Amino acid sequence: MLTLLQADPEAFRLLGAGLAAGLASVGPGVGLGYLIGKTIESITRQPEMGGEARTLMFIGIAFVEALALFGLVFAILIAFVL
């Protein structure tokens, strides 16, 4: 039986990169669903504010997507640099 101390450090590094990429994608996915859902809800309640709500939604989407990209960059750094 292979103990944890005898395992290859390369395997742990790649496992960490996979976990980082996967977990970094979950949060923004939930955030995007919540953000878009609330924007649709606000537009249906006040249609006259639809243009402003849509603009703010796109700004929020940009920030949420940036978090996913940061997670992907960190996963690539873990896999290939560290």
Contact map, one row per residue, 1 for C-alpha under 8 A:
1110000000000000000000000000000000000000000000000000000000000000000000000000000000
1111011000000000000000000000000000000000000000000000000000000000000000000000000000
1111111000000000000000000000000000000000000000000000000000000000000000000000000000
0111111000000000000000000000000000000000000000000000000000000000000000000000000000
0011111000000000000000000000000000000000000000000000000000000000000000000000000000
0111111100000000000000000000000000000000000000000000000000000000000000000000000000
0111111110100000000000000000000000000000000000000000000000000000000000000000000000
0000011111110000000000000000000000000000000000000000000000000000000000000000000000
0000001111111000000000000000000000000000000000000000000000000000000000000000000000
0000000111111100000000000000000000000000000000000000000000000000000000000000000000
0000001111111110000000000000000000000000000000000000000000000000000000000000000000
0000000111111111000000000000000000000000000000000000000000000000000000000000000000
0000000011111111100000000000000000000000000000000000000000000000000000000000011000
0000000001111111110000000000000000000000000000000000000000000000000000000000011000
0000000000111111111000000000000000000000000000000000000000000000000000000000000000
0000000000011111111100000000000000000000000000000000000000000000000000000010011000
0000000000001111111110000000000000000000000000000000000000000000000000000111011000
0000000000000111111111000000000000000000000000000000000000000000000000000010000000
0000000000000011111111100000000000000000000000000000000000000000000000000000000000
0000000000000001111111110000000000000000000000000000000000000000000000110110000000
0000000000000000111111111000000000000000000000000000000000000000000000110110000000
0000000000000000011111111100000000000000000000000000000000000000000000000000000000
0000000000000000001111111110000000000000000000000000000000000000000000000000000000
0000000000000000000111111111000000000000000000000000000000000000001100110000000000
0000000000000000000011111111100000000000000000000000000000000000000100100000000000
0000000000000000000001111111110000000000000000000000000000000000000000000000000000
0000000000000000000000111111111000000000000000000000000000000000000100000000000000
0000000000000000000000011111111100000000000000000000000000000001101100000000000000
0000000000000000000000001111111110000000000000000000000000000000000000000000000000
0000000000000000000000000111111111000000000000000000000000000000000000000000000000
0000000000000000000000000011111111100000000000000000000000000001000000000000000000
0000000000000000000000000001111111110000000000000000000000001001000000000000000000
0000000000000000000000000000111111111000000000000000000000000000000000000000000000
0000000000000000000000000000011111111100000000000000000000000000000000000000000000
0000000000000000000000000000001111111110000000000000000010011000000000000000000000
0000000000000000000000000000000111111111000000000000000010000000000000000000000000
0000000000000000000000000000000011111111100000000000000000000000000000000000000000
0000000000000000000000000000000001111111110000000000000000000000000000000000000000
0000000000000000000000000000000000111111111000000000110010000000000000000000000000
0000000000000000000000000000000000011111111100000000000000000000000000000000000000
0000000000000000000000000000000000001111111110000000000000000000000000000000000000
0000000000000000000000000000000000000111111111100100100000000000000000000000000000
0000000000000000000000000000000000000011111111111100100000000000000000000000000000
0000000000000000000000000000000000000001111111100000000000000000000000000000000000
0000000000000000000000000000000000000000111111100000000000000000000000000000000000
0000000000000000000000000000000000000000011111111100000000000000000000000000000000
0000000000000000000000000000000000000000011111111100000000000000000000000000000000
0000000000000000000000000000000000000000001001111110000000000000000000000000000000
0000000000000000000000000000000000000000001001111111100000000000000000000000000000
0000000000000000000000000000000000000000011001111111110000000000000000000000000000
0000000000000000000000000000000000000000000000011111111000000000000000000000000000
0000000000000000000000000000000000000000000000001111111100000000000000000000000000
0000000000000000000000000000000000000010011000001111111110000000000000000000000000
0000000000000000000000000000000000000010000000000111111111000000000000000000000000
0000000000000000000000000000000000000000000000000011111111100000000000000000000000
0000000000000000000000000000000000000000000000000001111111110000000000000000000000
0000000000000000000000000000000000110010000000000000111111111000000000000000000000
0000000000000000000000000000000000000000000000000000011111111100000000000000000000
0000000000000000000000000000000000000000000000000000001111111110000000000000000000
0000000000000000000000000000000000100000000000000000000111111111000000000000000000
0000000000000000000000000000000100100000000000000000000011111111100000000000000000
0000000000000000000000000000000000000000000000000000000001111111110000000000000000
0000000000000000000000000000000000000000000000000000000000111111111000000000000000
0000000000000000000000000001001100000000000000000000000000011111111100000000000000
0000000000000000000000000001000000000000000000000000000000001111111110000000000000
0000000000000000000000000000000000000000000000000000000000000111111111000000000000
0000000000000000000000010001000000000000000000000000000000000011111111100000000000
0000000000000000000000011011000000000000000000000000000000000001111111110000000000
0000000000000000000000000000000000000000000000000000000000000000111111111000000000
0000000000000000000000000000000000000000000000000000000000000000011111111100000000
0000000000000000000110011000000000000000000000000000000000000000001111111110000000
0000000000000000000110010000000000000000000000000000000000000000000111111111000000
0000000000000000000000000000000000000000000000000000000000000000000011111111100000
0000000000000000100110000000000000000000000000000000000000000000000001111111110000
0000000000000001110110000000000000000000000000000000000000000000000000111111111000
0000000000000000100000000000000000000000000000000000000000000000000000011111111110
0000000000000000000000000000000000000000000000000000000000000000000000001111111111
0000000000001101100000000000000000000000000000000000000000000000000000000111111111
0000000000001101100000000000000000000000000000000000000000000000000000000011111111
0000000000000000000000000000000000000000000000000000000000000000000000000001111111
0000000000000000000000000000000000000000000000000000000000000000000000000001111111
0000000000000000000000000000000000000000000000000000000000000000000000000000111111
